[in-house]
Amino acid sequence: MDKNKQTSKEPSESRNPETFLKSANGKKVNSKSKTSSENSNEEVLISIGGFKYRTPGRRQRIVIGSIVIGLNVLVVMATVAYFYIPGFHEYIYNVGR
């Protein structure tokens, strides 16, 4: 019977309103701190009227970086083709006229 009393006390302790309120308040405080940390990561660089330019996020930096690197590779390939492929050299020469 002592075992039954101990197990019956455990659920009542976990259902204690004070314990529930403490854990609920702790969750609310954590969500607020996450929000404030996200805002601090996105600092405002330019603020004109209602428009605010913030630092770009990770995904935006990856996309822009990929576009820049891809265009640089295209320029290098066009330069190599210009010097080593006579037909391409003539085409560029005639387009430039």
N, C-alpha and C positions, 0 to 999 in steps of 0.2 A: 504494500500500500504506500510505502514511502516513495517508491519510484513513481507511482501515479501522481502523487502530490507534487513532486519535483517537475514532472513534465507538464502538469497543469499550470504551474507557476511560470514556466518559460514562455508559453504563448501569451499569458496575461502581461508579462513584462514587455514583450515585443509590441503589444497593442497599447502600451501606455501612451496617452496623448502627448505628454511632455517629450518623450523620445521621438515621437512622430513629428512634432513641431520643430524640434531641434534639427532633425535631418532635413525637413522641408526647407527651413531657413538656410541651412548650409548649402542646399542645392541652388537656392535663389541667389545667394551671394556669389557662388561660383560662376553662374551664368552672367551676372553683371560684370564680374572681373574679366571674363573672356571678351565681352563686348567692348569694354574699355581698352583692352590690349589690342583688339583688332583695329580700333580707331587710331591708336597711337602708331600702328604699323603703316597706316595710310595717311601720311602727313600731307597737308595741302601745300603744293608748290606755288600755285598762282590762284588768286581769288579776285575775280573781276565781276562785280555785280552779283548775280545769283549763280554764276558759273565758278566751280571750284575744280582745278586740275590737281588730281592726286597722283602719287607715285603709282606706276603700273603694277598689276599683280603678277604672280608667277606665270600664269598661262599666257598673259599678254606679252610678257618679255620673251617667252619661248617662241611664240608665233612671229613676233617682229624680228627676233634674232634669226629664225629659220629663213624668213624672206630675204634678209640682208645677205646671209651666207649663200643662199641659192642664187641671188643675182650676181654676187661676186664670182661664183663658179661659172656662171653663164658668160660673164665678161672675159674671164681667163680663157675659156674654150673658144670664144669668138676671136680673141687675139691670136691664139695658136693656129686656128683655122685660117686667119688672115695671112699669116706668114708662111704656112706650109701647104695650103691648097690654092693653086693658081686660079681656079674658077671662082672661088669665094673672094679672092683678092680683086679680080676683075669686076665682080658683081658689086662689091663695096665701092670700088673706084668709080664705077658708072653711076651708082645711086648718089654718090657725093657730088656729082656735077651739077 
